[in-house]
């Protein structure tokens, strides 16, 4: 066996293993969601479970070989024909994460060349304590409101020119650890009171816009708590929230700026494009809150580009496949024809509401999930099957046009071949 053939087989095995792992995880999410829906009687939750079940079905997940990217490199990958586009779906969550990383990369690439020792990229983390008894929707709403307050403060505006922001959460104890990751193009940011005394050339700015990030962020979080009548305690020696600022090093350009703690640019882009949470976290959420999560029609902006970074726009491709060979392979946006309640333009592109097309609620056709709440259930499932059928045909057409030499097989087909082979060996 040649080295090239051996490497191809290894990539195929890796793709199969990853795809099967996501299928197994997706089926666990479906079972958990169906159980939660049964307890609450939420038809919308039932509908989301059905859509995710179709998406993670082994007949919908495929392995593709022989594809070539724009650089002419051959790669192996996996994806789904029908996209449910639900945030609890392992496959669709990965697609949204990949797309948000592409947007983040485009946002920072334009500014890397103009960075200096004074103004460059920094990786910022803003936290809030776990709030026992507060649901994930409430925790995200609180930290998003605090972020909106911070952006309006003169301390922030005088130091930060733009950046990329993402909210992430993970279940912890009796609540959720919600926090914000940021890649900011900024001047020196005073983290705490000790840092305020550094760098004499900042004296004039400190006089005009005094403060430090820890104090400013703590003040914003307290205002957000007060807004929803939450009286929480900050258990730190200073009584202020933990924030973190690290310098960012760009390996491609060789830029290495001042500071003792570094993060690689690629690493911080991955941090801000995780997209909400890890796939396994959905299984740790209480049933009633899982129903609440899938019932939200418009989430807060979990991912957004702001300030000077908004000038750059990523060019979308028309087809995407999860590649297992090269990190540089470009992927596409989700299919435009899929109708769901997830407003991806707001979440992914960081667009303002005023920038989006105005559309009257009366003129907007009901989404597939909206119809699930008003239609006869059996009729809605037939509608879903038809929707999946149309999406599958459209997807196959896309793939064949972009990758004419591609060989595609469903995971179900491959599993049946493997089972048949094992039975023959047994007999």
C-alpha positions as CSV (number, residue, x, y, z in Angstrom):
1,X,0.0,0.0,0.0
2,X,1.4,3.4,-1.0
3,X,1.9,6.2,1.5
4,X,-0.6,8.4,-0.3
5,X,-3.3,5.6,-0.2
6,X,-2.6,5.0,3.5
7,X,-3.0,8.7,4.3
8,X,-6.3,8.7,2.3
9,X,-7.6,5.8,4.3
10,X,-6.6,7.4,7.6
11,X,-8.5,10.6,6.7
12,X,-11.5,8.6,5.7
13,X,-11.4,6.7,9.0
14,X,-11.1,10.1,10.9
15,X,-14.0,11.5,9.0
16,X,-16.2,8.5,9.7
17,X,-15.3,8.4,13.4
18,X,-16.1,12.2,13.7
19,X,-19.3,11.9,11.8
20,X,-20.5,8.9,13.8
21,X,-19.6,10.6,17.0
22,X,-21.8,13.6,16.1
23,X,-24.6,11.3,15.0
24,X,-24.5,9.6,18.4
25,X,-24.4,12.9,20.3
26,X,-27.3,14.3,18.1
27,X,-29.4,11.3,18.9
28,X,-28.8,11.8,22.6
29,X,-29.9,15.5,22.2
30,X,-33.1,14.3,20.3
31,X,-34.0,11.9,23.1
32,X,-33.4,14.5,25.8
33,X,-35.4,17.1,23.9
34,X,-38.3,14.7,23.2
35,X,-38.4,13.8,26.9
36,X,-38.4,17.5,27.8
37,X,-41.2,18.3,25.3
38,X,-43.3,15.4,26.7
39,X,-43.1,16.9,30.1
40,X,-43.9,20.5,29.0
41,X,-46.3,19.8,26.2
42,X,-44.4,22.2,23.9
43,X,-45.1,21.5,20.3
44,X,-42.2,23.7,19.2
45,X,-39.8,21.5,21.2
46,X,-41.3,18.4,19.6
47,X,-40.8,20.0,16.2
48,X,-37.2,20.9,16.9
49,X,-36.5,17.3,18.0
50,X,-38.0,16.0,14.8
51,X,-35.9,18.4,12.7
52,X,-32.7,17.5,14.5
53,X,-33.5,13.8,14.2
54,X,-33.8,14.2,10.4
55,X,-30.5,16.1,10.4
56,X,-28.4,13.6,12.4
57,X,-30.0,10.5,10.7
58,X,-27.2,8.4,9.3
59,X,-29.0,8.4,5.9
60,X,-28.7,12.2,5.8
61,X,-25.0,12.4,6.9
62,X,-22.6,11.6,4.1
63,X,-18.9,11.0,3.6
64,X,-17.4,12.7,0.5
65,X,-14.0,11.8,-1.1
66,X,-12.1,13.3,-4.0
67,X,-13.1,16.9,-3.5
68,X,-10.7,19.7,-4.4
69,X,-10.5,23.2,-2.8
70,X,-9.5,26.4,-4.5
71,X,-5.8,25.6,-4.2
72,X,-6.3,22.3,-6.0
73,X,-5.8,20.2,-2.9
74,X,-7.8,17.0,-2.6
75,X,-9.6,16.5,0.7
76,X,-12.1,14.1,2.4
77,X,-15.0,15.4,4.4
78,X,-18.4,14.8,5.8
79,X,-21.6,16.9,6.1
80,X,-25.4,16.6,6.0
81,X,-27.7,16.9,3.0
82,X,-30.5,18.5,5.0
83,X,-29.6,21.2,7.5
84,X,-32.0,21.7,10.4
85,X,-30.1,24.8,11.5
86,X,-30.9,24.4,15.1
87,X,-28.4,25.5,17.7
88,X,-28.7,22.2,19.6
89,X,-27.7,20.1,16.5
90,X,-24.0,19.0,16.6
91,X,-23.7,19.3,12.8
92,X,-25.4,22.7,12.4
93,X,-23.7,24.1,15.4
94,X,-20.3,23.2,13.8
95,X,-21.3,24.9,10.6
96,X,-22.3,28.1,12.4
97,X,-19.0,28.0,14.3
98,X,-17.0,27.6,11.2
99,X,-18.8,30.4,9.5
100,X,-18.4,32.7,12.4
101,X,-14.7,32.0,12.4
102,X,-14.5,33.0,8.8
103,X,-16.2,36.3,9.5
104,X,-13.9,36.9,12.5
105,X,-10.8,36.2,10.4
106,X,-12.0,38.6,7.6
107,X,-12.6,41.2,10.3
108,X,-9.1,41.1,11.8
109,X,-7.1,40.4,8.6
110,X,-7.6,43.9,7.3
111,X,-6.2,45.6,10.4
112,X,-3.2,43.3,11.1
113,X,-1.0,45.2,8.7
114,X,-1.7,48.6,10.3
115,X,-1.1,47.4,13.9
116,X,1.6,49.1,15.9
117,X,3.2,48.6,19.3
118,X,0.6,50.9,20.8
119,X,-2.5,49.9,18.8
120,X,-2.9,46.2,18.1
121,X,-5.1,43.2,18.8
122,X,-5.7,42.0,22.3
123,X,-7.7,39.0,23.6
124,X,-10.2,40.1,26.4
125,X,-12.4,37.9,28.6
126,X,-15.2,39.4,30.6
127,X,-16.9,37.2,33.2
128,X,-19.8,37.1,35.6
129,X,-20.4,34.8,38.6
130,X,-22.6,31.8,38.4
131,X,-26.1,32.9,39.4
132,X,-28.0,30.0,41.1
133,X,-31.5,29.5,39.9
134,X,-31.1,31.8,36.9
135,X,-31.9,30.2,33.5
136,X,-29.5,30.2,30.6
137,X,-31.7,32.6,28.7
138,X,-31.7,35.0,31.7
139,X,-27.9,34.7,32.2
140,X,-27.2,35.5,28.5
141,X,-29.6,38.4,28.6
142,X,-27.9,39.9,31.7
143,X,-24.4,39.6,30.3
144,X,-25.5,41.0,26.9
145,X,-27.1,44.0,28.6
146,X,-23.9,44.6,30.6
147,X,-21.9,44.5,27.4
148,X,-24.2,47.1,25.8
149,X,-23.5,49.4,28.7
150,X,-19.7,48.9,28.6
151,X,-19.6,49.8,24.9
152,X,-21.2,53.2,25.6
153,X,-18.7,54.1,28.3
154,X,-16.0,56.7,27.5
155,X,-13.4,54.4,29.1
156,X,-14.1,51.7,26.5
157,X,-14.6,54.1,23.5
158,X,-11.4,55.9,24.2
159,X,-9.3,52.7,24.1
160,X,-11.1,50.2,21.8
161,X,-11.5,50.9,18.1
162,X,-13.2,47.7,17.1
163,X,-13.3,43.9,17.4
164,X,-15.1,40.7,17.4
165,X,-17.3,39.5,20.4
166,X,-18.8,36.2,21.3
167,X,-20.9,35.1,24.3
168,X,-20.3,31.6,25.6
169,X,-21.8,29.6,28.4
170,X,-21.4,26.3,30.1
171,X,-23.5,24.6,32.9
172,X,-21.8,24.9,36.3
173,X,-23.3,23.8,39.6
174,X,-26.8,25.2,40.0
175,X,-26.4,27.8,37.2
176,X,-24.4,28.8,34.2
177,X,-20.9,30.3,33.7
178,X,-21.7,32.9,31.0
179,X,-18.7,34.9,29.8
180,X,-17.7,37.1,26.8
181,X,-14.6,36.5,24.6
182,X,-13.4,39.5,22.6
183,X,-10.6,40.1,20.1
184,X,-10.2,43.9,20.2
185,X,-8.1,46.3,18.1
186,X,-7.2,48.7,20.9
187,X,-4.7,50.9,22.7
188,X,-3.4,49.9,26.1
189,X,-6.3,48.7,28.4
190,X,-5.9,49.2,32.1
191,X,-7.1,45.9,33.7
192,X,-7.1,47.1,37.3
193,X,-6.1,49.9,39.5
194,X,-2.5,48.9,39.5
195,X,-2.4,49.0,35.7
196,X,-3.7,52.6,35.8
197,X,-0.3,53.8,37.0
198,X,1.6,52.3,34.1
199,X,3.0,54.1,31.0
200,X,3.5,57.8,31.5
201,X,2.4,58.7,28.0
202,X,-1.1,57.6,28.9
203,X,-1.4,60.3,31.6
204,X,-3.4,62.7,29.5
205,X,-5.9,60.1,28.5
206,X,-6.2,58.9,32.1
207,X,-7.0,62.4,33.1
208,X,-9.8,62.7,30.5
209,X,-11.1,59.1,30.7
210,X,-9.9,57.5,34.0
211,X,-10.8,54.0,35.1
212,X,-9.9,50.4,34.6
213,X,-11.6,47.5,32.9
214,X,-12.3,45.5,36.0
215,X,-14.1,48.4,37.7
216,X,-16.0,49.4,34.6
217,X,-17.2,45.9,33.8
218,X,-18.2,45.2,37.5
219,X,-20.2,48.4,37.4
220,X,-22.0,47.3,34.2
221,X,-22.8,43.9,35.6
222,X,-24.2,45.3,38.8
223,X,-26.4,47.6,36.7
224,X,-27.6,44.6,34.7
225,X,-28.4,42.8,38.0
226,X,-30.3,45.7,39.3
227,X,-32.3,45.9,36.2
228,X,-33.7,42.4,36.8
229,X,-33.7,42.7,40.6
230,X,-30.9,40.2,41.3
231,X,-28.8,40.7,44.4
232,X,-25.7,38.6,43.9
233,X,-22.3,38.6,45.6
234,X,-18.9,38.9,43.9
235,X,-16.6,36.6,45.9
236,X,-13.2,38.1,45.0
237,X,-10.8,39.9,47.4
238,X,-11.4,43.2,45.7
239,X,-15.2,42.8,45.3
240,X,-14.7,43.2,41.5
241,X,-15.2,40.7,38.7
242,X,-12.4,38.9,37.0
243,X,-11.4,40.1,33.6
244,X,-8.4,39.1,31.5
245,X,-6.4,40.9,28.8
246,X,-3.7,39.2,26.8
247,X,-1.6,40.4,23.9
248,X,-2.2,38.7,20.5
249,X,0.7,37.5,18.4
250,X,0.2,37.1,14.7
251,X,2.4,34.3,13.4
252,X,1.8,35.1,9.7
253,X,3.0,38.7,9.8
254,X,5.5,38.0,12.6
255,X,4.0,40.9,14.7
256,X,4.9,40.4,18.3
257,X,3.8,43.3,20.5
258,X,4.5,44.3,24.1
259,X,3.4,42.3,27.1
260,X,4.3,39.1,28.9
261,X,1.3,36.9,28.1
262,X,0.5,36.0,24.5
263,X,-2.2,34.3,22.5
264,X,-1.8,33.3,18.9
265,X,-4.2,35.0,16.5
266,X,-5.6,31.7,15.2
267,X,-6.2,30.6,18.8
268,X,-8.2,33.7,19.8
269,X,-10.3,33.5,16.6
270,X,-11.2,29.9,17.5
271,X,-12.2,31.2,21.0
272,X,-14.6,33.8,19.7
273,X,-16.1,31.5,17.1
274,X,-17.0,28.5,19.3
275,X,-20.7,29.5,18.8
276,X,-22.5,29.6,22.1
277,X,-21.4,26.4,23.8
278,X,-20.0,22.9,23.4
279,X,-22.3,20.4,21.9
280,X,-22.2,18.2,25.0
281,X,-23.4,21.1,27.2
282,X,-27.0,20.8,25.9
283,X,-27.3,17.4,27.6
284,X,-26.5,19.0,31.0
285,X,-29.3,21.5,30.8
286,X,-32.5,20.8,32.8
287,X,-35.4,19.7,30.7
288,X,-37.6,22.7,31.3
289,X,-34.7,25.0,30.3
290,X,-33.9,23.0,27.2
291,X,-37.5,23.6,26.1
292,X,-36.9,27.3,26.8
293,X,-33.7,27.3,24.7
294,X,-35.3,25.8,21.6
295,X,-38.4,28.0,22.0
296,X,-36.5,31.3,21.7
297,X,-37.3,32.9,18.3
298,X,-34.7,35.6,18.5
299,X,-31.6,35.2,20.6
300,X,-29.3,38.0,21.7
301,X,-26.3,38.6,19.5
302,X,-24.1,35.7,20.6
303,X,-21.5,36.7,17.9
304,X,-20.9,40.1,16.5
305,X,-18.4,42.3,14.8
306,X,-18.2,45.9,15.9
307,X,-16.4,49.2,15.4
308,X,-13.6,49.4,12.8
309,X,-13.7,45.6,12.2
310,X,-17.1,45.9,10.6
311,X,-15.6,47.2,7.4
312,X,-14.4,43.8,6.3
313,X,-16.9,41.2,5.0
314,X,-16.2,37.6,4.4
315,X,-17.0,36.3,1.0
316,X,-19.5,33.4,1.4
317,X,-19.1,30.2,-0.6
318,X,-22.1,28.4,-2.0
319,X,-21.4,24.9,-0.6
320,X,-19.7,23.7,2.6
321,X,-18.4,20.3,3.7
322,X,-16.6,19.5,7.0
323,X,-13.0,19.0,5.8
324,X,-10.7,16.7,7.7
325,X,-7.5,17.4,5.8
326,X,-6.7,21.1,5.6
327,X,-7.6,23.9,8.1
328,X,-7.2,26.4,5.2
329,X,-10.1,24.9,3.2
330,X,-12.8,27.5,2.8
331,X,-16.4,26.6,3.7
332,X,-19.7,28.1,2.9
333,X,-22.7,29.5,4.5
334,X,-25.8,27.4,5.2
335,X,-28.3,26.9,2.4
336,X,-30.3,30.0,1.8
337,X,-33.5,28.2,0.9
338,X,-33.9,26.5,4.4
339,X,-36.7,28.2,6.3
340,X,-36.3,28.2,10.1
341,X,-36.6,30.6,13.0
342,X,-32.8,31.2,13.5
343,X,-31.9,34.7,12.4
344,X,-28.4,33.9,11.3
345,X,-27.7,37.3,9.8
346,X,-28.1,39.0,13.2
347,X,-26.1,36.4,15.1
348,X,-23.3,35.8,12.6
349,X,-22.8,39.0,10.7
350,X,-23.4,41.4,13.6
351,X,-25.8,43.4,11.5
352,X,-27.9,46.1,13.2
353,X,-31.7,45.7,13.1
354,X,-31.9,48.9,11.1
355,X,-29.6,47.4,8.4
356,X,-31.9,44.4,7.8
357,X,-34.8,44.6,5.3
358,X,-38.0,45.9,6.8
359,X,-40.7,43.2,6.6
360,X,-44.1,43.3,8.0
361,X,-45.1,40.4,10.2
362,X,-48.2,40.0,8.1
363,X,-46.1,39.6,4.9
364,X,-43.5,37.2,6.4
365,X,-44.4,33.6,5.7
366,X,-44.6,31.4,8.8
367,X,-41.5,29.3,9.4
368,X,-41.6,25.5,9.6
369,X,-41.5,25.7,13.4
370,X,-44.2,28.3,13.5
371,X,-46.4,26.0,11.4
372,X,-45.8,23.1,13.8
373,X,-47.6,25.1,16.5
374,X,-50.8,25.5,14.4
375,X,-51.0,22.5,12.1
376,X,-52.2,19.0,12.6
377,X,-49.2,17.1,13.8
378,X,-49.3,14.3,11.3
379,X,-49.7,16.8,8.5
380,X,-46.8,18.9,9.8
381,X,-44.5,15.8,9.7
382,X,-45.5,15.2,6.1
383,X,-44.6,18.8,5.4
384,X,-41.3,18.3,7.2
385,X,-40.5,15.2,5.1
386,X,-41.3,17.2,1.9
387,X,-39.1,20.0,3.1
388,X,-36.2,17.6,3.8
389,X,-36.7,16.0,0.4
390,X,-36.5,19.3,-1.4
391,X,-33.5,20.4,0.6
392,X,-31.7,17.1,-0.1
393,X,-32.2,17.5,-3.9
394,X,-31.0,21.1,-3.8
395,X,-27.9,20.1,-1.8
396,X,-27.0,17.3,-4.1
397,X,-27.2,19.6,-7.0
398,X,-24.9,22.1,-5.2
399,X,-22.4,19.5,-4.4
400,X,-22.3,18.0,-7.9
401,X,-21.7,21.4,-9.4
402,X,-18.9,22.4,-7.1
403,X,-17.2,19.0,-6.8
404,X,-17.9,17.1,-10.0
405,X,-15.3,14.5,-9.2
406,X,-16.6,13.9,-5.7
407,X,-17.6,10.4,-4.5
408,X,-20.4,10.5,-1.9
409,X,-21.8,7.8,0.3
410,X,-24.2,8.0,3.3
411,X,-23.0,6.9,6.7
412,X,-25.9,4.5,6.8
413,X,-24.7,2.9,3.5
414,X,-21.2,2.6,4.8
415,X,-22.4,1.1,8.1
416,X,-24.5,-1.5,6.2
417,X,-21.5,-2.5,4.1
418,X,-19.4,-2.9,7.3
419,X,-22.2,-5.0,8.9
420,X,-22.5,-7.2,5.8
421,X,-18.7,-7.7,5.8
422,X,-18.7,-8.6,9.5
423,X,-21.5,-11.1,9.0
424,X,-19.7,-12.8,6.2
425,X,-16.6,-13.1,8.3
426,X,-18.8,-14.6,11.1
427,X,-20.4,-17.1,8.7
